Structures are given as structure tokens and as C-alpha cells.
Amino acid sequence: MNAFTTEEFERNFKDLYKPLCLFALRFTGRIYDAEDIVQQVFVDVWDKKRHHYDRKSQIVFIS
């Protein structure tokens, strides 16, 4: 099992950033807070260097 590549991570970030910000906005009520939360989640995912890359698993983990 391989860790995800930089390209895969970037693709997921580009695909998921806006929808996740909109989702988080429902809870925070402030776009800046929602963006901070989503950015931190992506940083945490990257830092964990997950050993098993699976797009569906990454989406579930982030959600």
C-alpha cells in the first residue's frame, strides 16, 4: 500500500476545498473560520502521510 502522491493530494484539494468550505460555513457562519478549518484538515491529512491512499477513504476522513 502506497501513500498518496502530491498530485493526488493536490487534485483532492482542488476538488474538495470549496464544497468542504461551504459545508463548514453552515456550522461556523463565517467564511474565514470555515476556510481555516478546511485548510487545517488538509494539513493534518498531509502530515499524517496516510499509508493507504484511497480517494474514497480520504474523502470520508476529511468529512
CHARMM internal coordinates of N, CA and C (Angstrom, degrees):
IC EDIT
DIST 1 N 1 CA 1.4351
DIST 1 CA 1 C 1.5294
ANGL 1 N 1 CA 1 C 108.84
DIST 1 C 2 N 1.3148
ANGL 1 CA 1 C 2 N 116.28
DIHE 1 N 1 CA 1 C 2 N 133.41
DIST 2 N 2 CA 1.4508
ANGL 1 C 2 N 2 CA 121.53
DIHE 1 CA 1 C 2 N 2 CA -176.61
DIST 2 CA 2 C 1.5176
ANGL 2 N 2 CA 2 C 111.15
DIHE 1 C 2 N 2 CA 2 C -108.52
DIST 2 C 3 N 1.3150
ANGL 2 CA 2 C 3 N 115.15
DIHE 2 N 2 CA 2 C 3 N 149.62
DIST 3 N 3 CA 1.4613
ANGL 2 C 3 N 3 CA 119.86
DIHE 2 CA 2 C 3 N 3 CA 171.52
DIST 3 CA 3 C 1.5185
ANGL 3 N 3 CA 3 C 107.64
DIHE 2 C 3 N 3 CA 3 C -69.98
DIST 3 C 4 N 1.3067
ANGL 3 CA 3 C 4 N 116.84
DIHE 3 N 3 CA 3 C 4 N 155.94
DIST 4 N 4 CA 1.4530
ANGL 3 C 4 N 4 CA 119.24
DIHE 3 CA 3 C 4 N 4 CA 179.71
DIST 4 CA 4 C 1.5194
ANGL 4 N 4 CA 4 C 109.89
DIHE 3 C 4 N 4 CA 4 C -67.75
DIST 4 C 5 N 1.3278
ANGL 4 CA 4 C 5 N 115.18
DIHE 4 N 4 CA 4 C 5 N 154.00
DIST 5 N 5 CA 1.4547
ANGL 4 C 5 N 5 CA 120.99
DIHE 4 CA 4 C 5 N 5 CA 179.57
DIST 5 CA 5 C 1.5257
ANGL 5 N 5 CA 5 C 109.84
DIHE 4 C 5 N 5 CA 5 C -85.24
DIST 5 C 6 N 1.3037
ANGL 5 CA 5 C 6 N 115.09
DIHE 5 N 5 CA 5 C 6 N 165.20
DIST 6 N 6 CA 1.4575
ANGL 5 C 6 N 6 CA 120.64
DIHE 5 CA 5 C 6 N 6 CA 176.39
DIST 6 CA 6 C 1.5177
ANGL 6 N 6 CA 6 C 110.47
DIHE 5 C 6 N 6 CA 6 C -59.12
DIST 6 C 7 N 1.3276
ANGL 6 CA 6 C 7 N 116.38
DIHE 6 N 6 CA 6 C 7 N -40.83
DIST 7 N 7 CA 1.4593
ANGL 6 C 7 N 7 CA 120.69
DIHE 6 CA 6 C 7 N 7 CA -179.27
DIST 7 CA 7 C 1.5261
ANGL 7 N 7 CA 7 C 111.41
DIHE 6 C 7 N 7 CA 7 C -64.24
DIST 7 C 8 N 1.3208
ANGL 7 CA 7 C 8 N 116.85
DIHE 7 N 7 CA 7 C 8 N -41.10
DIST 8 N 8 CA 1.4656
ANGL 7 C 8 N 8 CA 120.69
DIHE 7 CA 7 C 8 N 8 CA 178.33
DIST 8 CA 8 C 1.5372
ANGL 8 N 8 CA 8 C 110.33
DIHE 7 C 8 N 8 CA 8 C -64.98
DIST 8 C 9 N 1.3139
ANGL 8 CA 8 C 9 N 115.48
DIHE 8 N 8 CA 8 C 9 N -42.05
DIST 9 N 9 CA 1.4593
ANGL 8 C 9 N 9 CA 119.66
DIHE 8 CA 8 C 9 N 9 CA 179.31
DIST 9 CA 9 C 1.5297
ANGL 9 N 9 CA 9 C 110.26
DIHE 8 C 9 N 9 CA 9 C -63.17
DIST 9 C 10 N 1.3258
ANGL 9 CA 9 C 10 N 116.71
DIHE 9 N 9 CA 9 C 10 N -45.59
DIST 10 N 10 CA 1.4628
ANGL 9 C 10 N 10 CA 120.66
DIHE 9 CA 9 C 10 N 10 CA 179.43
DIST 10 CA 10 C 1.5249
ANGL 10 N 10 CA 10 C 111.81
DIHE 9 C 10 N 10 CA 10 C -61.79
DIST 10 C 11 N 1.3156
ANGL 10 CA 10 C 11 N 116.29
DIHE 10 N 10 CA 10 C 11 N -40.93
DIST 11 N 11 CA 1.4690
ANGL 10 C 11 N 11 CA 120.07
DIHE 10 CA 10 C 11 N 11 CA 178.56
DIST 11 CA 11 C 1.5256
ANGL 11 N 11 CA 11 C 110.27
DIHE 10 C 11 N 11 CA 11 C -62.09
DIST 11 C 12 N 1.3135
ANGL 11 CA 11 C 12 N 116.62
DIHE 11 N 11 CA 11 C 12 N -45.18
DIST 12 N 12 CA 1.4633
ANGL 11 C 12 N 12 CA 120.20
DIHE 11 CA 11 C 12 N 12 CA 178.88
DIST 12 CA 12 C 1.5227
ANGL 12 N 12 CA 12 C 110.91
DIHE 11 C 12 N 12 CA 12 C -63.90
DIST 12 C 13 N 1.3304
ANGL 12 CA 12 C 13 N 117.09
DIHE 12 N 12 CA 12 C 13 N -40.08
DIST 13 N 13 CA 1.4583
ANGL 12 C 13 N 13 CA 120.01
DIHE 12 CA 12 C 13 N 13 CA 178.34
DIST 13 CA 13 C 1.5267
ANGL 13 N 13 CA 13 C 110.03
DIHE 12 C 13 N 13 CA 13 C -60.78
DIST 13 C 14 N 1.3211
ANGL 13 CA 13 C 14 N 116.67
DIHE 13 N 13 CA 13 C 14 N -48.17
DIST 14 N 14 CA 1.4675
ANGL 13 C 14 N 14 CA 120.74
DIHE 13 CA 13 C 14 N 14 CA -179.41
DIST 14 CA 14 C 1.5240
ANGL 14 N 14 CA 14 C 111.79
DIHE 13 C 14 N 14 CA 14 C -63.12
DIST 14 C 15 N 1.3179
ANGL 14 CA 14 C 15 N 116.83
DIHE 14 N 14 CA 14 C 15 N -39.37
DIST 15 N 15 CA 1.4720
ANGL 14 C 15 N 15 CA 121.00
DIHE 14 CA 14 C 15 N 15 CA -178.39
DIST 15 CA 15 C 1.5268
ANGL 15 N 15 CA 15 C 112.84
DIHE 14 C 15 N 15 CA 15 C -73.97
DIST 15 C 16 N 1.3193
ANGL 15 CA 15 C 16 N 117.20
DIHE 15 N 15 CA 15 C 16 N -34.43
DIST 16 N 16 CA 1.4594
ANGL 15 C 16 N 16 CA 120.79
DIHE 15 CA 15 C 16 N 16 CA -169.32
DIST 16 CA 16 C 1.5198
ANGL 16 N 16 CA 16 C 115.30
DIHE 15 C 16 N 16 CA 16 C -105.58
DIST 16 C 17 N 1.3175
ANGL 16 CA 16 C 17 N 117.80
DIHE 16 N 16 CA 16 C 17 N -16.65
DIST 17 N 17 CA 1.4626
ANGL 16 C 17 N 17 CA 120.13
DIHE 16 CA 16 C 17 N 17 CA -173.49
DIST 17 CA 17 C 1.5331
ANGL 17 N 17 CA 17 C 112.61
DIHE 16 C 17 N 17 CA 17 C -57.33
DIST 17 C 18 N 1.3167
ANGL 17 CA 17 C 18 N 117.13
DIHE 17 N 17 CA 17 C 18 N -54.58
DIST 18 N 18 CA 1.4661
ANGL 17 C 18 N 18 CA 119.88
DIHE 17 CA 17 C 18 N 18 CA -176.72
DIST 18 CA 18 C 1.5323
ANGL 18 N 18 CA 18 C 112.17
DIHE 17 C 18 N 18 CA 18 C -63.55
DIST 18 C 19 N 1.3590
ANGL 18 CA 18 C 19 N 119.04
DIHE 18 N 18 CA 18 C 19 N -48.37
DIST 19 N 19 CA 1.4679
ANGL 18 C 19 N 19 CA 117.69
DIHE 18 CA 18 C 19 N 19 CA 178.92
DIST 19 CA 19 C 1.5296
ANGL 19 N 19 CA 19 C 112.98
DIHE 18 C 19 N 19 CA 19 C -60.86
DIST 19 C 20 N 1.3209
ANGL 19 CA 19 C 20 N 117.19
DIHE 19 N 19 CA 19 C 20 N -36.87
DIST 20 N 20 CA 1.4643
ANGL 19 C 20 N 20 CA 119.30
DIHE 19 CA 19 C 20 N 20 CA 179.29
DIST 20 CA 20 C 1.5269
ANGL 20 N 20 CA 20 C 111.45
DIHE 19 C 20 N 20 CA 20 C -70.55
DIST 20 C 21 N 1.3275
ANGL 20 CA 20 C 21 N 117.03
DIHE 20 N 20 CA 20 C 21 N -35.91
DIST 21 N 21 CA 1.4657
ANGL 20 C 21 N 21 CA 119.57
DIHE 20 CA 20 C 21 N 21 CA 175.78
DIST 21 CA 21 C 1.5214
ANGL 21 N 21 CA 21 C 110.73
DIHE 20 C 21 N 21 CA 21 C -63.04
DIST 21 C 22 N 1.3166
ANGL 21 CA 21 C 22 N 116.52
DIHE 21 N 21 CA 21 C 22 N -42.35
DIST 22 N 22 CA 1.4633
ANGL 21 C 22 N 22 CA 119.78
DIHE 21 CA 21 C 22 N 22 CA 178.83
DIST 22 CA 22 C 1.5243
ANGL 22 N 22 CA 22 C 111.11
DIHE 21 C 22 N 22 CA 22 C -65.11
DIST 22 C 23 N 1.3227
ANGL 22 CA 22 C 23 N 116.03
DIHE 22 N 22 CA 22 C 23 N -37.64
DIST 23 N 23 CA 1.4598
ANGL 22 C 23 N 23 CA 120.24
DIHE 22 CA 22 C 23 N 23 CA 176.73
DIST 23 CA 23 C 1.5320
ANGL 23 N 23 CA 23 C 110.58
DIHE 22 C 23 N 23 CA 23 C -64.09
DIST 23 C 24 N 1.3356
ANGL 23 CA 23 C 24 N 116.47
DIHE 23 N 23 CA 23 C 24 N -48.13
DIST 24 N 24 CA 1.4619
ANGL 23 C 24 N 24 CA 120.81
DIHE 23 CA 23 C 24 N 24 CA -179.58
DIST 24 CA 24 C 1.5243
ANGL 24 N 24 CA 24 C 111.47
DIHE 23 C 24 N 24 CA 24 C -64.75
DIST 24 C 25 N 1.3270
ANGL 24 CA 24 C 25 N 117.01
DIHE 24 N 24 CA 24 C 25 N -32.48
DIST 25 N 25 CA 1.4590
ANGL 24 C 25 N 25 CA 121.51
DIHE 24 CA 24 C 25 N 25 CA 179.26
DIST 25 CA 25 C 1.5209
ANGL 25 N 25 CA 25 C 111.82
DIHE 24 C 25 N 25 CA 25 C -59.91
DIST 25 C 26 N 1.3222
ANGL 25 CA 25 C 26 N 116.05
DIHE 25 N 25 CA 25 C 26 N -32.05
DIST 26 N 26 CA 1.4730
ANGL 25 C 26 N 26 CA 120.10
DIHE 25 CA 25 C 26 N 26 CA 178.35
DIST 26 CA 26 C 1.5225
ANGL 26 N 26 CA 26 C 111.14
DIHE 25 C 26 N 26 CA 26 C -61.10
DIST 26 C 27 N 1.3163
ANGL 26 CA 26 C 27 N 117.02
DIHE 26 N 26 CA 26 C 27 N -27.98
DIST 27 N 27 CA 1.4607
ANGL 26 C 27 N 27 CA 121.32
DIHE 26 CA 26 C 27 N 27 CA -177.91
DIST 27 CA 27 C 1.5323
ANGL 27 N 27 CA 27 C 112.49
DIHE 26 C 27 N 27 CA 27 C -95.45
DIST 27 C 28 N 1.3306
ANGL 27 CA 27 C 28 N 115.73
DIHE 27 N 27 CA 27 C 28 N -34.19
DIST 28 N 28 CA 1.4620
ANGL 27 C 28 N 28 CA 118.77
DIHE 27 CA 27 C 28 N 28 CA -174.66
DIST 28 CA 28 C 1.5225
ANGL 28 N 28 CA 28 C 112.97
DIHE 27 C 28 N 28 CA 28 C -90.88
DIST 28 C 29 N 1.3363
ANGL 28 CA 28 C 29 N 116.14
DIHE 28 N 28 CA 28 C 29 N -32.93
DIST 29 N 29 CA 1.4573
ANGL 28 C 29 N 29 CA 119.81
DIHE 28 CA 28 C 29 N 29 CA -177.14
DIST 29 CA 29 C 1.5189
ANGL 29 N 29 CA 29 C 113.59
DIHE 28 C 29 N 29 CA 29 C 76.96
DIST 29 C 30 N 1.3244
ANGL 29 CA 29 C 30 N 117.46
DIHE 29 N 29 CA 29 C 30 N -2.83
DIST 30 N 30 CA 1.4713
ANGL 29 C 30 N 30 CA 122.39
DIHE 29 CA 29 C 30 N 30 CA 179.53
DIST 30 CA 30 C 1.5137
ANGL 30 N 30 CA 30 C 109.34
DIHE 29 C 30 N 30 CA 30 C -132.55
DIST 30 C 31 N 1.3318
ANGL 30 CA 30 C 31 N 116.38
DIHE 30 N 30 CA 30 C 31 N 125.07
DIST 31 N 31 CA 1.4560
ANGL 30 C 31 N 31 CA 120.25
DIHE 30 CA 30 C 31 N 31 CA -176.05
DIST 31 CA 31 C 1.5285
ANGL 31 N 31 CA 31 C 112.06
DIHE 30 C 31 N 31 CA 31 C -62.41
DIST 31 C 32 N 1.3274
ANGL 31 CA 31 C 32 N 117.21
DIHE 31 N 31 CA 31 C 32 N -37.12
DIST 32 N 32 CA 1.4641
ANGL 31 C 32 N 32 CA 119.49
DIHE 31 CA 31 C 32 N 32 CA -179.32
DIST 32 CA 32 C 1.5258
ANGL 32 N 32 CA 32 C 111.55
DIHE 31 C 32 N 32 CA 32 C -64.30
DIST 32 C 33 N 1.3076
ANGL 32 CA 32 C 33 N 116.95
DIHE 32 N 32 CA 32 C 33 N -39.98
DIST 33 N 33 CA 1.4647
ANGL 32 C 33 N 33 CA 120.36
DIHE 32 CA 32 C 33 N 33 CA 176.90
DIST 33 CA 33 C 1.5206
ANGL 33 N 33 CA 33 C 110.66
DIHE 32 C 33 N 33 CA 33 C -67.01
DIST 33 C 34 N 1.3173
ANGL 33 CA 33 C 34 N 116.65
DIHE 33 N 33 CA 33 C 34 N -42.15
DIST 34 N 34 CA 1.4667
ANGL 33 C 34 N 34 CA 120.60
DIHE 33 CA 33 C 34 N 34 CA 179.20
DIST 34 CA 34 C 1.5243
ANGL 34 N 34 CA 34 C 110.46
DIHE 33 C 34 N 34 CA 34 C -61.07
DIST 34 C 35 N 1.3324
ANGL 34 CA 34 C 35 N 116.85
DIHE 34 N 34 CA 34 C 35 N -43.92
DIST 35 N 35 CA 1.4695
ANGL 34 C 35 N 35 CA 120.41
DIHE 34 CA 34 C 35 N 35 CA 179.18
DIST 35 CA 35 C 1.5203
ANGL 35 N 35 CA 35 C 110.81
DIHE 34 C 35 N 35 CA 35 C -63.86
DIST 35 C 36 N 1.3193
ANGL 35 CA 35 C 36 N 117.35
DIHE 35 N 35 CA 35 C 36 N -41.69
DIST 36 N 36 CA 1.4723
ANGL 35 C 36 N 36 CA 120.76
DIHE 35 CA 35 C 36 N 36 CA 178.59
DIST 36 CA 36 C 1.5261
ANGL 36 N 36 CA 36 C 111.17
DIHE 35 C 36 N 36 CA 36 C -59.98
DIST 36 C 37 N 1.3155
ANGL 36 CA 36 C 37 N 116.19
DIHE 36 N 36 CA 36 C 37 N -43.40
DIST 37 N 37 CA 1.4649
ANGL 36 C 37 N 37 CA 120.40
DIHE 36 CA 36 C 37 N 37 CA -179.53
DIST 37 CA 37 C 1.5212
ANGL 37 N 37 CA 37 C 110.57
DIHE 36 C 37 N 37 CA 37 C -62.86
DIST 37 C 38 N 1.3217
ANGL 37 CA 37 C 38 N 116.31
DIHE 37 N 37 CA 37 C 38 N -48.83
DIST 38 N 38 CA 1.4697
ANGL 37 C 38 N 38 CA 120.62
DIHE 37 CA 37 C 38 N 38 CA -177.66
DIST 38 CA 38 C 1.5282
ANGL 38 N 38 CA 38 C 110.19
DIHE 37 C 38 N 38 CA 38 C -64.28
DIST 38 C 39 N 1.3071
ANGL 38 CA 38 C 39 N 117.48
DIHE 38 N 38 CA 38 C 39 N -42.61
DIST 39 N 39 CA 1.4654
ANGL 38 C 39 N 39 CA 119.88
DIHE 38 CA 38 C 39 N 39 CA 177.76
DIST 39 CA 39 C 1.5209
ANGL 39 N 39 CA 39 C 111.02
DIHE 38 C 39 N 39 CA 39 C -60.80
DIST 39 C 40 N 1.3221
ANGL 39 CA 39 C 40 N 116.98
DIHE 39 N 39 CA 39 C 40 N -41.58
DIST 40 N 40 CA 1.4616
ANGL 39 C 40 N 40 CA 120.14
DIHE 39 CA 39 C 40 N 40 CA 179.89
DIST 40 CA 40 C 1.5260
ANGL 40 N 40 CA 40 C 111.31
DIHE 39 C 40 N 40 CA 40 C -65.19
DIST 40 C 41 N 1.3068
ANGL 40 CA 40 C 41 N 116.99
DIHE 40 N 40 CA 40 C 41 N -37.35
DIST 41 N 41 CA 1.4674
ANGL 40 C 41 N 41 CA 120.09
DIHE 40 CA 40 C 41 N 41 CA 177.65
DIST 41 CA 41 C 1.5252
ANGL 41 N 41 CA 41 C 109.98
DIHE 40 C 41 N 41 CA 41 C -61.99
DIST 41 C 42 N 1.3188
ANGL 41 CA 41 C 42 N 117.07
DIHE 41 N 41 CA 41 C 42 N -45.02
DIST 42 N 42 CA 1.4617
ANGL 41 C 42 N 42 CA 119.45
DIHE 41 CA 41 C 42 N 42 CA 179.08
DIST 42 CA 42 C 1.5250
ANGL 42 N 42 CA 42 C 111.38
DIHE 41 C 42 N 42 CA 42 C -64.54
DIST 42 C 43 N 1.3211
ANGL 42 CA 42 C 43 N 117.59
DIHE 42 N 42 CA 42 C 43 N -38.13
DIST 43 N 43 CA 1.4720
ANGL 42 C 43 N 43 CA 120.61
DIHE 42 CA 42 C 43 N 43 CA 176.12
DIST 43 CA 43 C 1.5193
ANGL 43 N 43 CA 43 C 109.83
DIHE 42 C 43 N 43 CA 43 C -62.01
DIST 43 C 44 N 1.3295
ANGL 43 CA 43 C 44 N 116.92
DIHE 43 N 43 CA 43 C 44 N -43.84
DIST 44 N 44 CA 1.4645
ANGL 43 C 44 N 44 CA 120.68
DIHE 43 CA 43 C 44 N 44 CA 179.37
DIST 44 CA 44 C 1.5230
ANGL 44 N 44 CA 44 C 111.50
DIHE 43 C 44 N 44 CA 44 C -62.37
DIST 44 C 45 N 1.3279
ANGL 44 CA 44 C 45 N 116.47
DIHE 44 N 44 CA 44 C 45 N -41.88
DIST 45 N 45 CA 1.4704
ANGL 44 C 45 N 45 CA 120.00
DIHE 44 CA 44 C 45 N 45 CA 178.24
DIST 45 CA 45 C 1.5165
ANGL 45 N 45 CA 45 C 109.65
DIHE 44 C 45 N 45 CA 45 C -62.03
DIST 45 C 46 N 1.3217
ANGL 45 CA 45 C 46 N 116.71
DIHE 45 N 45 CA 45 C 46 N -45.76
DIST 46 N 46 CA 1.4672
ANGL 45 C 46 N 46 CA 120.30
DIHE 45 CA 45 C 46 N 46 CA -179.54
DIST 46 CA 46 C 1.5292
ANGL 46 N 46 CA 46 C 110.57
DIHE 45 C 46 N 46 CA 46 C -63.13
DIST 46 C 47 N 1.3285
ANGL 46 CA 46 C 47 N 117.33
DIHE 46 N 46 CA 46 C 47 N -44.22
DIST 47 N 47 CA 1.4611
ANGL 46 C 47 N 47 CA 121.18
DIHE 46 CA 46 C 47 N 47 CA -177.98
DIST 47 CA 47 C 1.5230
ANGL 47 N 47 CA 47 C 112.42
DIHE 46 C 47 N 47 CA 47 C -64.66
DIST 47 C 48 N 1.3006
ANGL 47 CA 47 C 48 N 117.21
DIHE 47 N 47 CA 47 C 48 N -33.24
DIST 48 N 48 CA 1.4630
ANGL 47 C 48 N 48 CA 120.16
DIHE 47 CA 47 C 48 N 48 CA -179.74
DIST 48 CA 48 C 1.5254
ANGL 48 N 48 CA 48 C 111.51
DIHE 47 C 48 N 48 CA 48 C -69.89
DIST 48 C 49 N 1.3413
ANGL 48 CA 48 C 49 N 115.47
DIHE 48 N 48 CA 48 C 49 N -20.37
DIST 49 N 49 CA 1.4699
ANGL 48 C 49 N 49 CA 120.77
DIHE 48 CA 48 C 49 N 49 CA -179.47
DIST 49 CA 49 C 1.5197
ANGL 49 N 49 CA 49 C 109.59
DIHE 48 C 49 N 49 CA 49 C 44.95
DIST 49 C 50 N 1.2942
ANGL 49 CA 49 C 50 N 112.58
DIHE 49 N 49 CA 49 C 50 N 59.20
DIST 50 N 50 CA 1.4578
ANGL 49 C 50 N 50 CA 119.89
DIHE 49 CA 49 C 50 N 50 CA -176.11
DIST 50 CA 50 C 1.5183
ANGL 50 N 50 CA 50 C 111.26
DIHE 49 C 50 N 50 CA 50 C -47.48
DIST 50 C 51 N 1.3010
ANGL 50 CA 50 C 51 N 116.31
DIHE 50 N 50 CA 50 C 51 N 133.61
DIST 51 N 51 CA 1.4563
ANGL 50 C 51 N 51 CA 122.26
DIHE 50 CA 50 C 51 N 51 CA -176.48
DIST 51 CA 51 C 1.5126
ANGL 51 N 51 CA 51 C 112.76
DIHE 50 C 51 N 51 CA 51 C -75.00
DIST 51 C 52 N 1.2830
ANGL 51 CA 51 C 52 N 117.20
DIHE 51 N 51 CA 51 C 52 N -25.47
DIST 52 N 52 CA 1.4618
ANGL 51 C 52 N 52 CA 119.80
DIHE 51 CA 51 C 52 N 52 CA -178.60
DIST 52 CA 52 C 1.5074
ANGL 52 N 52 CA 52 C 108.89
DIHE 51 C 52 N 52 CA 52 C -118.60
DIST 52 C 53 N 1.3184
ANGL 52 CA 52 C 53 N 116.04
DIHE 52 N 52 CA 52 C 53 N 112.03
DIST 53 N 53 CA 1.4613
ANGL 52 C 53 N 53 CA 119.15
DIHE 52 CA 52 C 53 N 53 CA 178.58
DIST 53 CA 53 C 1.5117
ANGL 53 N 53 CA 53 C 109.62
DIHE 52 C 53 N 53 CA 53 C -90.36
DIST 53 C 54 N 1.2651
ANGL 53 CA 53 C 54 N 113.88
DIHE 53 N 53 CA 53 C 54 N 128.82
DIST 54 N 54 CA 1.4594
ANGL 53 C 54 N 54 CA 121.63
DIHE 53 CA 53 C 54 N 54 CA 175.71
DIST 54 CA 54 C 1.5229
ANGL 54 N 54 CA 54 C 104.05
DIHE 53 C 54 N 54 CA 54 C -155.57
DIST 54 C 55 N 1.3254
ANGL 54 CA 54 C 55 N 116.94
DIHE 54 N 54 CA 54 C 55 N 117.41
DIST 55 N 55 CA 1.4680
ANGL 54 C 55 N 55 CA 120.24
DIHE 54 CA 54 C 55 N 55 CA -175.29
DIST 55 CA 55 C 1.5249
ANGL 55 N 55 CA 55 C 111.08
DIHE 54 C 55 N 55 CA 55 C -53.61
DIST 55 C 56 N 1.3215
ANGL 55 CA 55 C 56 N 117.21
DIHE 55 N 55 CA 55 C 56 N -43.32
DIST 56 N 56 CA 1.4610
ANGL 55 C 56 N 56 CA 120.10
DIHE 55 CA 55 C 56 N 56 CA -179.13
DIST 56 CA 56 C 1.5230
ANGL 56 N 56 CA 56 C 110.25
DIHE 55 C 56 N 56 CA 56 C -62.98
DIST 56 C 57 N 1.3254
ANGL 56 CA 56 C 57 N 117.36
DIHE 56 N 56 CA 56 C 57 N -41.90
DIST 57 N 57 CA 1.4517
ANGL 56 C 57 N 57 CA 120.33
DIHE 56 CA 56 C 57 N 57 CA 179.15
DIST 57 CA 57 C 1.5189
ANGL 57 N 57 CA 57 C 111.62
DIHE 56 C 57 N 57 CA 57 C -64.80
DIST 57 C 58 N 1.3371
ANGL 57 CA 57 C 58 N 116.85
DIHE 57 N 57 CA 57 C 58 N -38.01
DIST 58 N 58 CA 1.4652
ANGL 57 C 58 N 58 CA 119.92
DIHE 57 CA 57 C 58 N 58 CA 178.82
DIST 58 CA 58 C 1.5246
ANGL 58 N 58 CA 58 C 109.59
DIHE 57 C 58 N 58 CA 58 C -65.69
DIST 58 C 59 N 1.3162
ANGL 58 CA 58 C 59 N 117.39
DIHE 58 N 58 CA 58 C 59 N -41.65
DIST 59 N 59 CA 1.4548
ANGL 58 C 59 N 59 CA 120.96
DIHE 58 CA 58 C 59 N 59 CA 179.17
DIST 59 CA 59 C 1.5250
ANGL 59 N 59 CA 59 C 109.92
DIHE 58 C 59 N 59 CA 59 C -62.99
DIST 59 C 60 N 1.3251
ANGL 59 CA 59 C 60 N 117.73
DIHE 59 N 59 CA 59 C 60 N -43.99
DIST 60 N 60 CA 1.4615
ANGL 59 C 60 N 60 CA 121.42
DIHE 59 CA 59 C 60 N 60 CA 178.83
DIST 60 CA 60 C 1.5209
ANGL 60 N 60 CA 60 C 109.93
DIHE 59 C 60 N 60 CA 60 C -63.60
DIST 60 C 61 N 1.3232
ANGL 60 CA 60 C 61 N 117.57
DIHE 60 N 60 CA 60 C 61 N -43.25
DIST 61 N 61 CA 1.4618
ANGL 60 C 61 N 61 CA 121.81
DIHE 60 CA 60 C 61 N 61 CA 179.66
DIST 61 CA 61 C 1.5200
ANGL 61 N 61 CA 61 C 110.67
DIHE 60 C 61 N 61 CA 61 C -60.36
DIST 61 C 62 N 1.3344
ANGL 61 CA 61 C 62 N 116.89
DIHE 61 N 61 CA 61 C 62 N -44.02
DIST 62 N 62 CA 1.4558
ANGL 61 C 62 N 62 CA 121.57
DIHE 61 CA 61 C 62 N 62 CA -178.87
DIST 62 CA 62 C 1.5208
ANGL 62 N 62 CA 62 C 110.79
DIHE 61 C 62 N 62 CA 62 C -69.05
DIST 62 C 63 N 1.3208
ANGL 62 CA 62 C 63 N 116.35
DIHE 62 N 62 CA 62 C 63 N -39.01
DIST 63 N 63 CA 1.4659
ANGL 62 C 63 N 63 CA 120.29
DIHE 62 CA 62 C 63 N 63 CA -178.81
DIST 63 CA 63 C 1.4946
ANGL 63 N 63 CA 63 C 108.99
DIHE 62 C 63 N 63 CA 63 C -71.61
END
COOR INIT
IC SEED 1 N 1 CA 1 C
IC BUILD
